[in-house]
Amino acid sequence: MKISTTISAANFLILYIETVKLLMSFKYTPNTLKKLEQLFEEARYVIRYEKGNFNSGYCILEERRVVVINKFLSIEGRINAMIEILPSINVNEEELSGEMLKWYKQLKEQPSLKNDPSVQTEMDL
């Protein structure tokens, strides 16, 4: 019995895209945090680090465009909170700078970081 090891071009492309998505995660560094803060600023949101009772580590005040993040979170916790918040806020892509727009689009394509927070490879920073 002969087993075919060929794969269709469409299946290969899908497999390749999913692999690339998994490898496009980023490192949890102060530089990444600063870049996320800049993204929120360009999206006209104010980031505040405050003390409070946040079940999820953050609070969004939509009408005032303010995001309050628990000040006791580590850099990794702050980054994860911002990544979690990003899909729920309104970002006008036309207001973002070219570099920030590219990075924002990469972030939107990210698989959920909750699935494997240990994956830390490089992304355009």
Buried (B, 14 or more C-beta within 10 A) or exposed (E): EEEEEEEEEEEEEEEEEEEEEEEBBBEBBEEBBEBBBBBBEBBEBEBEEEEEEBEEBBBBEEEEBEBBBBEEBEEBBBBBBBBBBBEEBEBEEEEBEEEBBEBBEBBEEBEEBEEEEEEEEEBEE
